[in-house]
Amino acid sequence: MDINITALTRNFRLFAAPASLALISLSISLAVDSYTPGSGPIGDAMMTAIRPILLWGSFGGLIVGGGWYAFNLWQLYRWENGNLVGGCDRCGGPVRHLNGRYGAYSKCKMCGGTRSGWY
């Protein structure tokens, strides 16, 4: 069995944040939905007022996380088939433009390589 560490780190870099957002939103939704009244009049009044906001917010987070995940999956598919021409000199993948301690730099989303300046 051969384990490709580069592919593991690439998949973690691409899919960890959107999956975390979707899972946190889902857990908030389930926690709010399973709330049973009886913690006192103040707790019941607060939950009555906040419950719709939390449910709609968690639904929005689930939609955004799912869309972000699908977009990254589509980028990975295009990159693996050679249809995505990005700014990385090593692998041709898409890059993020960041500001660091020593100025602006670009970081590849696929291989993790960095390059000074924005390209």
Secondary structure, DSSP 8 states (H G I E B T S, - for coil): ----HHHHHHHHHHHHHHHHHHHHHHHHHHHHHT--S-S-HHHHHHHHHHHHHHHHHHHHHHHHHHHHHHHHHHHHHHHHTT----S-TTT---EEEEEETTEEEEEESSS--EEES--
